[in-house]
């Protein structure tokens, strides 16, 4: 029996399918496997992942690697995603001119304005002058409260700033209630003698004065220019429980504005669009250009620097020159990104408008031939680059029970969305477009301000719940789930992701409703928009109503909510849409690898 392997190199996973051809021409599918892709898709490091997947598939049928007769590879086009920020004003503040802060455990309520005075110098205070007292870690909460009580009747103490997480402990010991801010890590940078405004909201509410630039102007008596410069700080404090803003009249406040810049599309038409116009206008302009040869950005702008990073990154992994790299497609989506305010004492950020971009990057010649040669040398097995991804996926999708020609497929992976229509006469129309699961993860991480990409990946993949007691959880759809045994106390009060057989705790303090909103919106922006764009490209006369059915394949088709979103979006075109089930056993996975084997039979 002649053993043939089909290998699909994806952005996230490498999938293989092994089949056997008998001497009489009969063909059998024997086994399949998948492993994480090693390196950037379409580059030489992919070989390690390919060998691991082949070994796993062959072990299932108890055969060694040298039993293979032929390896057929898909044409893998690398896709790299990055984020381009909208026009962001970075307010660089020296001498701690303006500082926003948001401790999680403040005490008291209300707002106050006063001159900053360190606790150790409280004896220098003058009656009638409003003060905000600053206490470092060298004072215990008992000592701080005792010193404050000694001076409360003599001095106009309007509020307190603590370095330690002890606001409630100090408040419980004071003879008079004042707003108290704690957890100021770099308290040594607080400038004594300057004017500060602090605000603590009542439980269940958020601050109002310091999250409003005009509120800050009212409390600190700012002019119009100074009010404009504190806008990023006001934005960073929206929705917070407490805040402190400090003013130093002689502070050096200057702005460094890097323009968002223009994207130039080089296609049948050559058009430019400023990224400030937003994702919708960018995509409309892209559609007007026809066949795209290359895309670049304006020099020394946000988008220009971003696209340069993408081409340089691709040049590094493919060992090509920058001028040999072309960006042939992009998907742009509007988003919000947290931007750190320079000069802050606690790492405050404000949300700024941004555009997320996934780019399709190609070299003059994809390095797939090099991958095939490396495999041949390592395995002593013939390896060939055998087929276009979308065409192979169409052939694999035809093994889904209940399908017939004409057949449209959407192959949604980690970096790209491929679409193809296979007609009864054998004609195939395909498109290969940037943007899929990786861009969704990037949007989730950016909008939620997550420190780790793996957390964003998990949020994308799994539904959520919030542990509201040790015996019950509120699910994201509002339903309650009760448990006979006590839940691990470490999860109490946290949002958790419901992975198979385990709960994954989200460490960041983000409301479940916010995570749900960001996750769903990110998937709609990327998958629904890209699916319709891809299907219109391959549909007869670009008319979606002429496509009778769509089979969803690829890793993202396994998602617990994306197929339903697409079914809803395509329902208005009367399209039958659902997850594929390759060979009746694989689900939406393994379509391209299966198609590579079927195309071998067709060629034979």
N, C-alpha and C positions, 0 to 999 in steps of 0.2 A: 504493500500500500504506500502511495506517495503522500507525505505529510506536508500540508501547506499552512502557513500562519499568516493571518491578516493582523496588522498592527496599526492602531489608531492613536497617534500622539496628540493629546489634548493639552490645554493650558494647565489643567489641574491633575488629570489622570491619564495614564496610558493603558489602553485596553487591547487585549489580544483575543483572537478566536482561532482555534486550530481545527482543521478539517482533513479528512483522508479521502483520496481518490483511488479506487480499486482499478485493477488492470482492465476490467470490462467497462470502466467509465463511471460506475456508480460512486456517488459522493455521500459522505457522512460528516455531520458536524460532531466533533468529538469532545471538545472542552473549551473553556474560556476563563479569563482572569483579568484583573486590573490592579495596577499599582500607581502610586503617586508619580507624576511626571518629574523627572530630575532635570533641573536647569530650565531655561526659557524654551518654550515650545519652538521646535524647528532648529535646534542647535545641538552640537555634538554631545553635551552632557546628557541628552535624552537617552543615549545608548544604555546607561546604567539601569534606568527604569524599564526600558524595553526588555533587557535580559532578565530582570527580576520577574516581570510579568510572564515572559515565555517559560521560565523555569517553573513558576507556580502552575501554569496551565498544563505543562507536560507532566508534572508530578501527579496531577489528578488522573492521568491515564498511564502512569508508571512507565514513562519513556524518558530517555536522556535528551539533552539539547542536540547532540549530533544525529538524532533520528530525523530531524527536520530536513526537508528537501528544498524549501523555498520560503522566504519571508517577503511579504508584500506590504509596503509602507504607504500611508496616505501622504498627500502633499500638505505639509504643515506650514501654515502662514503664521508667524509670530504676531501676537497682539499685546501691546503694552498700554496700560492705563495710567493716568496721572491726573492731578487736579490743578486747574488754573484758577487763581483767585480773581475776583472782580477788583475794581479799584479800591485798594485798602490803604487808608491813611494810618501810618504808624506814628503814634504820638510818643516821642522819645522824651522822657521827663527826668531831668537830673535834679539833684538835691531834694528828691522825694517831693516834688511840687504837688502832685495830686495822686492819692493812693486810694484804690477801692479795696474793700476786704469783705469776706463773707464767712465768718465762723459759723459752725453748725450748732453751737450751744451757747448763744448769748443769754443775757438775763435782763429783766426789767422791760420797759417799753417806752416808746416815744423818741423824739429827736432832741439833740442839744448841740450848742456851739460854745466853744471855749478855747482858752489858751492852753497849749500842752505843757504839763508840768510833771516831772518825774517824781515818783513817790518819795525817794530819798531826799528830794529838795522841797518837800511840801511845806517845810518851815519857812521857805522864802515867799510863800503865797501872801497876797495882799487882799484884805477884805474888800468886797464889792466887785472884784474882777472875776468873771466866770472862768472856771478851769475844767479841763479834761485831764484827769490824773492818769499817768502811765506807770505801770508796775511790771518789772521784769521778774524772771524766775527766781531771783535771789530772795524774794519775799514769799513766804508761805501764805496760803489763803487766810489763816488766822491772823498772821502778822499784818497783812495788807488791810484786812477789815478793821483791825484794832487801830492802825494809824489813821485810816480814813475817818473812823468814828470820832477820833480825838479832834479832827479839824472840821467836821461837817457843820457844826454850829457857828464856827468862826469864818469859814471860807465858803464862797459860792461854787461848790463842786457840782458840776452839771452832768458828769459822766466819767466812766473809767475804761481804760484800755489795758488788758492783761496779756502777758506772753503765754502763760499757762492756760490749760483748758479747765478753768476754775471759776467761771463767771457766776454760776448758780451758787457755789459754795460761799463766795464773797458776798453775794446779794443777800443770802439768808442771814448774814451776820451784821449787815449794815442797819443803822438806826433810821435811815431814810432811803427810799427806792430811787435809784438813778439807772439810766441805761448803761449796760456793761458789755463791752466787746472783748472776746478773748481769742486765743490761738493766733496771735500776731508773732510769727516765727522770728522775723528779723526786727525785733522791737528796738534794737540798738540803732537802727537807721531812722527811727522817728525823731524829727527835729524839734527839740524842746524850744518853747517860746513862740512857736507858730500857731496859727489858728486851725482848729479841726472841727468838723461836723460829724456827729455819730447819730445813728438811727437804729432802733430795734423795733421790729414789728410785733404785734400781738400774735399769740399762737394761732396757726391756721391762716395767717395773712402774710402779705409781703410788704416790704418798705415802699414808701411813696415819694418822699422828698428826694432822697439821694439816688433814686433810679430815674430821676427827671432832671435834665440839664438845667432847667429853670429853677427847680427846687434847690439844686446845689448853688446856683447863682444867688438865690434869695438868702440862703443860710450863710454863704461865704462872701456875699457882696461883690460879685464878679461883674465885669463889664462884658459887652457883647463878644469881643474877641476871646476873652478867657472862657466864656460860656461855651463857645464853639469848641475850644480845645478839650473841655472835660466831657464832651459828648460820648467818646468811647468808654469812659469810666461809667457814665450813667447807663449806657447800654449793657455793660458787663454786670451791672447790679440789678437788672430787671429780674423779678421773680425771686429775689434773695430775702432771707429773713432778717439780715442785719448788715450794716456797712459802716465804714469810716472813710472820710475823705479829708485829706490834709492840704492846706494851702500855704505855700511859701511865696510871698510877693516877688522875691528876686530869683525865683527858680527859672531855669533856662528851658523853655518849652519850644520845641521846633518840630516841624512835620516833614516827613520824608515820604513823598508819594511816588510810587512806581506805577506808571500807567498800565491799565489792563491790556491794551494793545489790540492790533488787528490780526485776523487770520486771513491769509490769501489762499484761495482755491485755484489751482492750475488744472483746468479741465477743458472740455469743449468750449466753455466760456471761462474767462479769468475774472473772478469776482473777489472783492474784499468785504469783510464784515468786522466791525468792532465787537469785541467780546462783551462790552457793556450792553449790547443789544439783547443779550440773553440767549438761552439755548434754543428757543423756538425759531428766532430769526436766523441763528447760525445754521440750523438744520434746513430751513427753507432756502437759504442761499446755497448750501451744499447741493440740494436737489436741483437747483436751477443750472448748475455747472455741467451736468451730464457726466460723461466718463472722466474720472479724476486721475490725473497723472501724478500729482504731488500736492501736499498741503504744507505751508510753512507759516511762521508767525513773525510779527514786526520785531525788529532788533531792540534789545534792552527793554522789553516789556514783560509783564507777567506771562502772557500766553507765548510770546516768543521764546522766553527762557525755558518754559515748560516743554514746548515742542523740540527745542534743542536738546534738552535732557533725554527725551524719548529717543531721538535719532542717535545720540551719543551712546546711550545704553545699548541700543540694538547693534551699533557698530562694534562695541566692545565684545558682545557675546558672539557675533557672527564673524569677527575678525575682518570686517570690511571697512572701507573709508566712509566718512560721513556723507560725501557726495553721492555714494552708491546706495544710500538708504532713502527710500521714498515712503511717505505716509499717504496711503491710498484711500483711507476712509476714516471718519471719526464719528463718534456719537457724543453729543453734548447734552448735559442735563443740568438744570438749575438746582442749586443746593445752598446750604449755609455752612460756614466753617468757623470754628472758634479761633480767634487771633489774640495772642497774648499781648497785654498792654505793657510796654516797656516802662520800667521805673516803678512797677507795683511791688508791694512788700509780700504778697501772698500768691503770686502767679495768676492774677485775675485775667480772664479772657472776655472778649465780646464777640458776638456772632456777626459775621460779615457775609454779604452776598458772594457766592462763588459759583463757578461753572466746573462741573466734573466732566472730564473728557477721557474717553477710551479711543485709542488710535490703532489703526491697522498699519503695521510697519512691514515693508518688504524690501529685500535687497535685490540687486539686479539678477541674482540667481540664488534662490533659496538653498540653504546648505543641506538639503535632504539627500543629495547625492553623496555628500561626505558622510552622513549618518549611515547610509546603505553600505558604503565602502568600509566603514569602521566595523559594522556588524559582520560583514563578510570576513574580515580579518580576524575578529574575535571568535566567531562561531564556526568558521569554515563552512558556512552555509550561504548559498546565493541569496542576495537581497536586492529588491528592485523597488523603485518609487512607482506606484501602480495606479493611483487614481486621485481625482479631485474629491475633496472631503464631502461636499454636498451631494455629488452623484453617488458616491459609495453609500452615504447615509440613506438615500432614496431606495437603493437596492435592498439594503438591510431592513428598512421600514416595511417593505412589501411582504416580509415574513410575519408581520403582525396579523393575527386572525381577524377577519372581517374587513380587510382593505381590498380595494380594486383600483385599476387605472381609470381615469387620470388620478394621480396621487401627489399631494403636496406634503413636504416635510419641513419642519422647523427643528434644526439641530442647535440646541442652546447649551453651550458649554461654559467654561470659565472666562474666556476672553472674547469669544466671537459668537455671532448668531448666523448660522448658515440656513439658506432656504433653497428649495429646489422643487420644480414641478416636473413629474415624469408622465409624458403623454402616452396613449395607447400605441402610437406609431413609433415609439422609441425615442422621440425627441425629448431632450432634457434642457431646462433653463435653470441656471444656478446663480446665486449671489453669496458673497462672503463679506459680512459686515462686522464692524468693530462694536464691542459692547455686549457684556453678558454678566455672569456671576461675579467676576472680580470687581467690576465697576459697582455692582450693588453693595458688595462688602465695603468698598472704599467709601461710598456715600454714607452707609450706616456708621462707620467708624468716624468719619468727619463730622457728621451732624450731631452725633451723640458725644463727641469729644472723648472717645475711648482710647485708652493708652495702648491696647494690644489689638492687632488685626485678628487674632484668633477668636477674640470675644465677638467681634463683628461677624465673623464666619458662623459662629454658633448661633447668634441671634438670627441670622438669615435662615438657618437650617431648621430650627426647632421652635415649636409653640412655647408660650410662657404661662406662668402662674405666679401668684404672690402668696407667700406663707403668712397667713393672718393669725394663726394660733398653732399650737403644737399638734393639733389634730385635724386641721382643715386648711385648704388652699383655695383661693379664688383664681379661676382660670381666666385667660385673656378674653374669652367670649362671655364672661359674666357668671358662668356656672360655678357652683361650689363642689369641691371634691373633699370627702371626708376619709379619714384613715383610722383603722382600728388601733394601730401601734403609733406611738409618739414619733413625730418627725424630729430629726436631728436638730437640737436647739441652735446650731450654727446658722441654720437657714431662716430662723424666725425673723419676720419683718423684712425679708429680702425678696427681690424678684428672682425667680429661678427659671431656667430653661429645661424643658421636659425632653431630654435626650432618651433614647432607648435604654431602659433599665437603670437610669440614674438621673439625678437632678444636678444641674450646673448653676452655681450661684453667680449672679452678676455682682461684682464687688462695687462698681460705681453706684452712687446714690441717684438713680434716675427713675422717675415714676414709670410704672408699667405702661400706662396710657401713652406716654411720650415715645417709649421704645416701639410700641405697636404702630403708632402713627408713622414714625420714621421708616420702619421696616417695610410696611405696605406701600408707602409712597415711593420708596427707592425702587422696589420691584416694578411698580407701575411705570415709573419714569424710564426704566431701562428695558424690561422685557416686553411690556405691552407696546411701547413706542417702536422698539426695534423689530418686533414681530410683524407689525403692520407695515413698516417701512420695507422689510425684506420680502414679504409676500406680495406687496404691490409691484416690486421690482421684477418678480418672476411670473406674475399672473398674466394670462393672455390679455393683450391690450392694456396692461396695468390695471385691470378691473377685478377687484377682489370677489365680486359676485360670480365670476367665472371659475372660481376654485370650489369644487364640491366638498372636499374633505381635506383635513390637515392632521398629520400624525406628528406628535411631539416626541422628539428623541433627545438624547444627551443628558448630562448630569443634572442640569437645572430642571428638566422635565420630571425628576423625582421629587421636586420640592412639594411641600404640603399645601401650598396655596397658589403657586404660579399657574399651573394648568387651569385652575378654576377662573383665575383672572383673565386668561387668554380666551377661554370658552365664552365668558361674558362679553369680552371685547369683540369677538368674531361673530357673536350671535346675530348682530344686526346685518351681517352679510350672508346669513343663512348657511354658514359653514359648519360642518360636523368636525369637531375638534376634540382630541383626547390624547392621553399618554399612549405611546406605542408599547407593544409587548413583543420584542424581537425574538423570533423563532418560537414564540409562545411561552418562553420561560425566562427571558432576561429582563423583562420590563423595558423601560426606554433606553437602557444601556446597551452598548456593544453593536449599535447599528452600523457604524463605519467599518469596524473590523469584520463584521458579518458580510457587509457589502463587498469588501475586498476579496473575500473568498468566492462570492457569487460572480463577481466580475471575472475572476480567473476561469471559472467554468464557462462563462460566455465567450471569453477569448479563445479557450481551448476548443 
